[in-house]
Amino acid sequence: MNTTRFWYQLLLPKMTLFGLFIVLPTILALFIAMSHVTPGHLTWVGLKNFSDVVRDRTFWTSVRNTLIYTVVTTPVVIGAALILSSLLMTLPDLWRSVFRAVFYLPSVTAVVVMALVWAWIYDDSNGLLNGILHALHLHGVGWLVNPHLALWSIMLMTILTPPGMGIVLYMAQLGSIPAGYYEAAELDGASAWAKFRYITWPMVMPTTLYLVVMHTIAAFQIFTAIYVMTGGGPGNATLTIVGEIYDKGFQYFELGHAGAEAILLGLVIAIFSYVQFKVLGRHVEY
């Protein structure tokens, strides 16, 4: 009995914080999503806000943009992390540590700073990319003002930003693979592709699963970089779900509508994470 009480005492602080910062806000968000909120007044409307959301064309535009961003960037970023980490593992220990720190640096840099740098790179008049094009006697491109290019420019920023966390995790996983596996494969005459397919890839699957889930969640929640660079424009071309929630809640003060969108976003993320665990989890061996 004393042992049980001891464990409850250990869990109590963490469970209290979990309840205050996770459970309670979730309940309040659900309550707001089912209410019509005006200054000083709140009216229960049930599922009306959800009904309004699914009929909102702007919401579906944000869903489309978010899905495109997620589907394109997730495999490319994770694939780049695996390739770069594999190349870094061939370097001497000193250079391996140096490049690991260099590649990880963008991960600890403020998103606003990164977004401002890329906004300058893409700038129509004084940007780096258009400066290069002008030097080559080519016409400049409206990277962030062309509705057909803006979202792809944002995705290019994400892809070209070194995936520091992925590189660090993959390097740790690759370093834990016994060298004897590769030596035995070489004795059997295995090619480089065969060693990657049958040794490296299965051994890094736990890390891959983690990165896929975490990057998908982060991609669905992207907001800051886009808000700084384009504000969701031009013409909602870069509007994401979180940007739509922000606009509805803090620009138009439709808190019930924004709450319903937030609840739907949480459900979508949960469904995607569940499917990823089911599909990729079958190939994970711990």
C-alpha positions in Angstrom: 0.0 0.0 0.0 2.8 2.4 0.9 4.5 1.5 -2.4 1.4 2.4 -4.4 1.0 5.7 -2.5 4.6 6.5 -3.2 4.2 6.0 -7.0 1.0 8.1 -6.9 2.9 10.9 -5.2 5.6 10.8 -7.9 3.0 10.9 -10.7 0.8 13.6 -9.0 2.9 16.7 -10.1 3.2 15.5 -13.7 -0.5 14.5 -13.9 -1.5 17.9 -12.4 0.5 19.8 -15.1 -0.9 17.5 -17.8 -4.4 18.2 -16.6 -3.8 22.0 -16.5 -2.0 22.4 -19.8 -3.4 19.6 -21.9 -6.7 18.2 -20.7 -8.3 21.5 -19.5 -7.4 23.5 -22.7 -8.7 20.7 -24.8 -12.0 20.6 -23.0 -12.3 24.4 -23.2 -11.4 24.3 -27.0 -14.2 21.8 -27.5 -16.6 23.9 -25.6 -15.7 27.0 -27.6 -16.0 25.0 -30.8 -19.6 24.3 -29.9 -20.5 27.8 -29.0 -21.1 31.2 -30.7 -18.7 33.5 -28.9 -19.0 37.3 -28.8 -17.4 39.8 -26.4 -19.0 39.1 -23.0 -21.5 36.5 -24.3 -21.4 32.8 -25.2 -24.2 30.8 -26.8 -24.3 27.1 -27.2 -24.8 26.1 -30.8 -23.8 22.4 -30.8 -22.3 21.2 -34.1 -23.2 24.3 -36.1 -19.6 25.6 -36.2 -18.4 22.3 -37.6 -21.1 22.4 -40.2 -20.0 25.9 -41.2 -16.4 24.8 -41.4 -17.0 22.0 -43.8 -18.9 24.4 -46.1 -16.2 27.0 -45.9 -14.2 27.1 -49.2 -11.3 29.0 -47.6 -10.9 26.2 -45.1 -10.7 23.6 -47.8 -8.1 25.8 -49.6 -6.0 25.8 -46.5 -6.4 22.0 -46.2 -5.2 21.5 -49.8 -2.2 23.7 -49.2 -1.3 22.0 -46.0 -1.6 18.5 -47.5 0.6 19.5 -50.5 3.2 20.9 -48.2 3.2 17.9 -45.9 3.2 15.2 -48.7 6.0 17.0 -50.6 8.3 18.0 -47.8 8.1 15.0 -45.4 9.7 12.3 -47.6 12.3 14.8 -49.2 13.4 16.2 -45.8 13.7 12.7 -44.2 15.4 11.3 -47.3 17.9 14.1 -47.3 18.6 13.6 -43.6 19.4 9.9 -44.2 21.6 10.6 -47.2 23.6 13.4 -45.5 24.0 11.4 -42.2 25.3 8.4 -44.2 27.8 10.6 -45.9 28.9 12.2 -42.7 29.5 8.8 -41.1 32.3 8.2 -43.6 34.2 11.2 -42.3 36.8 11.2 -39.5 35.4 11.8 -36.0 36.6 15.4 -35.9 35.0 16.5 -39.1 31.9 14.4 -38.4 31.3 16.4 -35.2 32.0 19.7 -36.9 29.5 19.1 -39.7 26.9 17.6 -37.3 27.0 20.9 -35.4 26.9 23.0 -38.6 23.8 21.1 -39.9 22.1 21.2 -36.5 22.5 25.0 -36.2 19.4 25.9 -38.2 17.3 23.8 -35.9 18.1 26.0 -32.9 17.7 29.3 -34.9 14.5 31.2 -34.4 12.0 30.5 -37.1 11.3 34.2 -37.6 15.0 34.8 -38.4 15.1 31.9 -40.9 11.9 33.2 -42.5 13.3 36.8 -42.8 16.5 35.5 -44.4 14.5 33.5 -47.0 12.2 36.4 -47.6 15.2 38.4 -48.5 16.5 35.6 -50.8 13.1 35.6 -52.6 12.6 39.4 -52.6 11.5 40.7 -56.1 13.8 43.7 -56.1 16.8 43.0 -54.0 16.6 39.3 -53.4 19.6 36.9 -53.9 17.8 34.6 -56.4 16.6 37.4 -58.7 20.0 39.1 -58.4 21.6 35.9 -59.8 19.0 35.8 -62.6 19.6 39.5 -63.5 23.4 38.8 -63.5 22.7 36.1 -66.1 20.6 38.6 -68.1 17.4 36.7 -67.2 14.1 38.1 -66.0 13.4 38.1 -62.3 10.7 35.8 -60.8 8.0 36.7 -58.3 8.8 33.9 -56.0 6.4 34.9 -53.2 3.9 37.0 -55.2 3.1 34.6 -57.9 0.1 32.4 -56.7 1.5 29.5 -58.7 5.0 29.7 -57.2 4.5 30.9 -53.7 3.7 27.6 -52.0 6.5 25.8 -53.9 8.9 28.6 -52.8 7.9 27.9 -49.2 8.4 24.2 -49.7 11.8 24.8 -51.3 12.8 26.8 -48.2 11.9 23.8 -46.0 13.7 21.3 -48.2 16.9 23.4 -48.5 17.1 24.1 -44.7 19.4 21.4 -43.3 17.3 18.8 -41.4 19.5 19.1 -38.2 17.4 16.9 -35.9 17.1 14.1 -38.5 20.8 14.2 -39.2 21.7 13.9 -35.5 19.2 11.1 -34.9 20.2 9.1 -38.0 23.9 9.5 -37.2 23.3 8.1 -33.7 21.4 5.2 -35.1 23.9 4.5 -37.8 26.7 4.6 -35.3 25.0 1.9 -33.2 24.8 -0.6 -36.1 27.5 -3.4 -35.5 30.3 -3.2 -38.1 30.2 -7.0 -38.2 26.9 -6.9 -40.1 28.6 -5.0 -43.0 31.7 -7.2 -42.8 29.7 -10.3 -43.2 27.8 -8.8 -46.1 31.0 -7.9 -47.8 32.3 -11.5 -47.4 29.1 -12.7 -49.1 29.7 -10.2 -52.0 26.8 -7.9 -51.2 26.7 -4.7 -53.2 26.4 -1.3 -51.6 22.7 -1.2 -52.4 22.1 -4.6 -50.9 23.9 -3.6 -47.7 21.7 -0.5 -47.5 18.5 -2.4 -48.2 19.0 -5.4 -45.9 21.1 -3.9 -43.1 21.0 -0.1 -42.9 17.3 0.5 -43.8 15.8 -2.0 -41.4 18.1 -0.8 -38.6 17.1 2.8 -39.0 13.4 2.2 -39.3 12.6 3.1 -35.6 14.3 6.5 -36.3 12.5 6.9 -39.6 9.1 6.2 -38.0 9.8 8.8 -35.4 10.9 11.4 -37.9 8.0 10.7 -40.2 5.4 11.2 -37.5 7.1 14.2 -36.0 7.7 16.0 -39.3 4.1 15.3 -40.4 2.8 16.8 -37.2 5.1 19.8 -37.6 4.1 20.2 -41.3 0.4 20.2 -40.4 1.1 23.0 -37.9 3.3 25.2 -40.0 2.4 28.9 -39.5 5.2 31.2 -38.4 7.4 31.1 -41.5 4.5 31.5 -43.8 3.0 34.3 -41.8 6.3 36.2 -41.8 7.0 35.6 -45.5 3.6 35.8 -47.2 0.8 36.2 -44.6 -1.0 33.3 -46.3 -1.1 35.1 -49.7 -1.2 35.9 -52.5 -4.8 35.1 -52.7 -4.7 32.3 -50.1 -2.1 30.5 -52.2 0.0 29.8 -49.1 -2.8 29.7 -46.5 -2.4 26.7 -44.2 -4.8 25.3 -41.6 -3.2 27.0 -38.7 -3.1 30.2 -40.7 -6.8 29.9 -41.3 -7.4 29.2 -37.6 -5.4 32.3 -36.7 -7.3 34.5 -39.2 -10.7 33.3 -38.1 -9.9 33.6 -34.4 -7.8 36.8 -34.2 -8.6 38.7 -37.4 -12.3 38.1 -37.6 -12.9 37.1 -34.0 -15.0 34.1 -35.0 -13.7 32.0 -32.0 -16.3 29.3 -32.3 -15.4 28.8 -36.0 -11.7 28.8 -35.2 -12.2 26.3 -32.3 -14.0 23.9 -34.6 -11.2 24.1 -37.2 -8.6 23.5 -34.4 -10.5 20.4 -33.2 -10.7 19.1 -36.8 -7.0 19.7 -37.2 -6.2 17.7 -34.1 -8.4 14.8 -35.3 -6.6 14.8 -38.7 -3.2 14.8 -37.1 -4.2 11.9 -34.8 -5.5 9.9 -37.8 -2.4 10.5 -39.8 -0.2 9.5 -36.9 -2.2 6.3 -36.3 -2.0 5.3 -39.9 1.8 6.0 -40.0 2.3 3.9 -36.9 0.3 1.1 -38.3 1.9 1.1 -41.8 5.5 1.8 -40.8 5.3 0.1 -37.4 5.1 -3.3 -39.1 8.7 -2.8 -40.4 10.2 -1.6 -37.1 12.3 -4.0 -35.1 13.7 -2.9 -31.8 
